[in-house]
Amino acid sequence: MLNRNIETFLGCDNSYDEAKAVVFGAPFDSTTSFRPGTRFASKTMRGDSYGLETYSPYQDKDLEDIPVFDGGDLELCFGDTSAALGQIEAFTAGIIADGKLPVMIGGEHLVTLGAVRAVFAKYPDLQVVHFDAHADLREDYLGASLSHATVLHRVWDLVGDNRIFQFGIRSGDRSEFRWGKEHVVTRKFDFVGLAAVVEKLKGKPVYFTLDLDVLDPSVFPGTGTPEPGGVSFMELLDAIQTVSGLTIVGCDINELSPVYDQSGVSTAVACKVLRELLLAVIK
């Protein structure tokens, strides 16, 4: 007997009812300012994930032992940024209402705002941990308040001062860094101090957002705004395992643009990062 052909991310083929976490794609890149293409990330990752095993030798855990449901890709409105964010917010809110962990695959980094809005509505004391090459703290970008370059400023509009913790930052406008000193906690270039932040935030609800361009482009060239000087793959995995000590109530990975790495290596990296993230944060 034949079954429906449904492509899911590797190991995320449990039923919704039994799942502890729900993976879903937000294929949106309408505000990308340099090289577009992140809308293709989630679809490409699903196909390429079957080049990996469900077992992680890094953590000695297996996705087959953790119930995860892949909800597919949202059908987002590309002509209306606010509407797209609303769709992401509504979908995330439904996952949270059912007591499950939302795990979003972007798309450009602006998609994080929709998910954070939903999580913040349930957890008003929300903290945010942010890995990225870019500060994303502009008040506006070319006159637009909703942009991948403003997303963390818009998140700050919700959570307020000293509740955003950034790591790996190595690019941004001078005004962003000056503004950030007064309002967020930023660690440039690396993950030094991450363990202390995890200890500080223990027991508090945390949203974790991972922009994959925190990686050095020698490791991860398939992104819209590559920034030399990033962290290594193993440094990122170690940081993800450190973050696992937090109470993660929502998370995402974003900014894979597979068309800029025809070797497929960047997609393989993104898939492996997602596998390790799922194994680390699902309790």
C-alpha positions as CSV (number, residue, x, y, z in Angstrom):
1,M,0.0,0.0,0.0
2,L,1.4,3.4,-0.9
3,N,1.6,6.3,1.5
4,R,1.6,10.0,0.9
5,N,5.1,11.4,0.0
6,I,5.7,13.9,2.7
7,E,9.3,15.3,3.0
8,T,10.3,16.2,6.6
9,F,13.5,17.2,8.2
10,L,15.5,14.2,9.2
11,G,13.9,12.4,12.2
12,C,11.1,14.9,12.6
13,D,8.3,12.7,11.4
14,N,6.4,12.1,14.7
15,S,2.7,13.0,15.0
16,Y,1.8,16.5,16.2
17,D,0.0,15.2,19.2
18,E,3.1,13.3,20.6
19,A,5.6,15.9,19.6
20,K,7.5,18.0,22.2
21,A,8.7,20.4,19.5
22,V,7.4,21.6,16.2
23,V,9.8,22.5,13.3
24,F,8.4,24.8,10.7
25,G,9.8,26.9,7.8
26,A,9.3,30.7,7.3
27,P,10.5,31.1,3.7
28,F,10.6,34.9,3.7
29,D,13.4,37.2,2.4
30,S,11.6,40.3,1.1
31,T,13.7,42.8,3.1
32,T,17.0,41.2,2.3
33,S,19.4,44.1,1.5
34,F,22.2,42.3,-0.3
35,R,21.8,38.8,-1.7
36,P,18.3,37.2,-1.6
37,G,17.6,33.5,-1.5
38,T,17.0,32.6,2.1
39,R,13.4,31.7,1.3
40,F,14.7,28.5,-0.2
41,A,16.5,27.4,3.0
42,S,13.9,25.2,4.7
43,K,12.9,23.3,1.6
44,T,16.6,22.7,0.7
45,M,17.5,21.6,4.2
46,R,14.7,19.0,4.3
47,G,16.0,17.4,1.2
48,D,19.7,17.5,2.1
49,S,19.1,16.4,5.7
50,Y,18.9,12.8,4.6
51,G,22.7,12.9,4.1
52,L,23.0,13.0,7.9
53,E,22.3,10.4,10.6
54,T,19.8,11.0,13.3
55,Y,22.5,10.2,15.9
56,S,24.8,12.8,17.2
57,P,28.2,11.6,18.4
58,Y,28.8,15.1,19.8
59,Q,26.0,14.7,22.4
60,D,25.4,10.9,22.3
61,K,21.8,11.6,21.6
62,D,19.5,10.5,18.7
63,L,16.6,12.3,17.1
64,E,14.7,9.0,16.9
65,D,14.4,9.2,20.7
66,I,12.9,12.8,20.7
67,P,9.4,13.3,19.3
68,V,9.6,16.2,16.8
69,F,6.9,17.2,14.3
70,D,7.8,19.0,11.0
71,G,4.9,21.3,10.2
72,G,6.2,22.2,6.8
73,D,6.6,25.7,5.4
74,L,4.2,28.6,6.0
75,E,2.7,30.1,2.9
76,L,3.7,33.7,3.6
77,C,2.6,37.0,2.0
78,F,5.6,38.3,0.2
79,G,3.9,41.6,-0.8
80,D,3.2,42.6,2.8
81,T,5.9,42.3,5.4
82,S,3.6,43.1,8.3
83,A,1.1,40.5,7.1
84,A,3.9,37.8,6.9
85,L,5.0,38.6,10.4
86,G,1.4,38.2,11.6
87,Q,1.2,34.8,10.0
88,I,4.4,33.7,11.7
89,E,3.1,35.1,15.0
90,A,-0.2,33.3,14.8
91,F,1.3,30.0,13.8
92,T,3.9,30.2,16.6
93,A,1.2,31.1,19.1
94,G,-0.8,28.0,18.2
95,I,2.3,25.8,18.9
96,I,2.8,27.5,22.3
97,A,-0.8,27.1,23.2
98,D,-0.5,23.4,22.7
99,G,2.5,23.2,25.1
100,K,5.1,22.6,22.4
101,L,8.4,24.2,21.6
102,P,8.4,26.2,18.3
103,V,11.6,25.8,16.2
104,M,11.6,28.0,13.1
105,I,13.8,27.7,10.0
106,G,14.2,31.1,8.3
107,G,14.2,32.8,5.9
108,E,15.9,36.2,6.6
109,H,16.4,37.3,10.2
110,L,13.3,39.5,10.3
111,V,11.1,36.4,10.7
112,T,12.4,36.1,14.3
113,L,10.2,39.1,15.2
114,G,7.0,37.3,14.4
115,A,7.9,34.3,16.5
116,V,9.2,36.5,19.4
117,R,5.9,38.4,19.5
118,A,4.1,35.2,20.1
119,V,6.5,33.9,22.7
120,F,6.6,37.3,24.5
121,A,2.8,37.3,24.7
122,K,3.0,34.2,26.9
123,Y,6.3,35.1,28.7
124,P,6.4,38.8,29.4
125,D,9.7,38.4,31.3
126,L,11.3,36.9,28.2
127,Q,15.1,37.1,27.6
128,V,16.7,36.8,24.2
129,V,20.0,35.1,23.3
130,H,21.3,36.1,19.9
131,F,24.2,34.6,17.8
132,D,25.0,36.6,14.7
133,A,27.7,38.4,12.7
134,H,25.5,41.5,12.6
135,A,24.1,43.6,15.4
136,D,20.7,44.1,13.6
137,L,20.0,47.1,15.9
138,R,19.2,49.8,13.4
139,E,16.2,51.9,14.1
140,D,15.4,51.8,10.4
141,Y,17.1,50.7,7.2
142,L,16.6,52.9,4.2
143,G,13.5,54.3,5.9
144,A,11.9,50.9,6.7
145,S,11.4,50.0,10.4
146,L,10.8,46.3,9.5
147,S,14.0,44.9,8.1
148,H,16.5,42.1,8.7
149,A,18.8,45.0,9.7
150,T,16.4,46.2,12.4
151,V,15.0,43.0,13.8
152,L,16.8,43.1,17.2
153,H,15.8,46.7,17.7
154,R,12.2,45.7,17.1
155,V,12.7,42.8,19.6
156,W,14.1,45.4,22.1
157,D,10.9,47.4,21.6
158,L,9.1,44.4,23.2
159,V,11.5,43.2,25.9
160,G,13.3,46.4,26.9
161,D,16.8,47.1,28.2
162,N,19.4,44.5,29.1
163,R,17.3,41.5,28.1
164,I,19.0,40.8,24.8
165,F,22.4,39.1,24.9
166,Q,24.3,39.1,21.6
167,F,27.4,37.0,20.7
168,G,29.7,36.8,17.7
169,I,28.8,40.3,16.5
170,R,31.4,41.8,14.1
171,S,29.5,44.0,11.8
172,G,27.1,47.0,12.1
173,D,26.7,50.7,11.7
174,R,28.6,52.8,14.3
175,S,25.3,54.2,15.6
176,E,24.1,50.6,16.3
177,F,27.1,49.8,18.5
178,R,26.7,53.1,20.4
179,W,23.0,52.6,20.9
180,G,23.6,48.9,21.9
181,K,26.0,49.9,24.7
182,E,23.1,51.5,26.5
183,H,20.4,48.9,25.8
184,V,21.7,45.4,25.1
185,V,24.6,43.2,26.1
186,T,26.9,42.6,23.2
187,R,30.0,40.3,23.0
188,K,31.9,41.0,19.8
189,F,33.6,38.3,17.7
190,D,33.2,35.2,19.9
191,F,31.3,33.4,22.7
192,V,33.4,34.5,25.7
193,G,31.1,35.1,28.6
194,L,28.3,32.9,27.3
195,A,28.5,30.5,30.3
196,A,28.1,33.4,32.7
197,V,25.0,34.7,30.8
198,V,23.5,31.2,30.9
199,E,24.1,31.1,34.7
200,K,22.5,34.5,35.1
201,L,19.4,33.6,33.0
202,K,18.8,30.2,34.6
203,G,15.1,29.6,35.3
204,K,14.0,32.5,33.1
205,P,12.2,32.0,29.8
206,V,14.6,32.5,26.8
207,Y,14.1,32.8,23.1
208,F,17.3,31.7,21.2
209,T,17.9,33.1,17.7
210,L,20.8,31.8,15.6
211,D,21.8,33.6,12.5
212,L,24.1,31.2,10.7
213,D,26.4,33.9,9.4
214,V,27.9,34.0,12.9
215,L,30.0,31.2,11.3
216,D,33.0,32.2,9.3
217,P,32.3,32.2,5.6
218,S,35.1,29.7,5.0
219,V,32.8,27.3,6.9
220,F,29.5,28.8,5.7
221,P,29.6,30.8,2.5
222,G,26.0,30.2,1.6
223,T,24.5,33.3,3.1
224,G,23.3,36.7,2.0
225,T,25.7,38.8,3.9
226,P,29.0,36.8,4.6
227,E,31.3,38.4,7.1
228,P,34.9,37.2,7.5
229,G,36.2,36.7,11.0
230,G,33.5,34.4,12.3
231,V,33.5,31.4,14.6
232,S,34.2,27.8,13.7
233,F,31.7,25.0,13.4
234,M,33.0,23.4,16.6
235,E,32.9,26.7,18.5
236,L,29.3,27.1,17.5
237,L,28.4,23.5,18.6
238,D,30.0,24.1,21.9
239,A,28.0,27.3,22.3
240,I,24.8,25.5,21.5
241,Q,25.4,22.9,24.1
242,T,26.1,25.8,26.6
243,V,22.8,27.4,25.7
244,S,21.1,24.1,26.4
245,G,21.4,25.0,30.1
246,L,18.7,27.7,29.6
247,T,14.9,27.4,29.7
248,I,14.4,27.7,25.9
249,V,10.8,28.5,25.1
250,G,11.3,29.3,21.4
251,C,14.2,29.2,18.9
252,D,15.1,29.6,15.3
253,I,18.0,29.4,12.8
254,N,18.1,31.6,9.8
255,E,20.0,33.2,6.9
256,L,21.0,30.1,5.0
257,S,20.9,31.1,1.3
258,P,21.7,27.8,-0.5
259,V,22.0,29.2,-4.0
260,Y,25.3,30.9,-3.0
261,D,27.0,27.6,-2.2
262,Q,26.5,25.1,-5.1
263,S,28.7,22.6,-3.3
264,G,26.0,22.0,-0.8
265,V,28.4,22.3,2.1
266,S,26.6,25.3,3.7
267,T,23.3,23.4,3.6
268,A,25.0,20.4,5.2
269,V,26.3,22.7,7.9
270,A,22.8,24.2,8.5
271,C,21.3,20.7,8.7
272,K,23.8,19.6,11.2
273,V,23.4,22.7,13.3
274,L,19.6,22.2,13.4
275,R,20.1,18.5,14.4
276,E,22.4,19.5,17.3
277,L,20.1,22.4,18.3
278,L,17.0,20.1,18.5
279,L,19.0,17.5,20.5
280,A,20.4,20.2,22.9
281,V,17.3,22.2,23.7
282,I,14.4,19.7,23.8
283,K,14.3,18.4,27.3
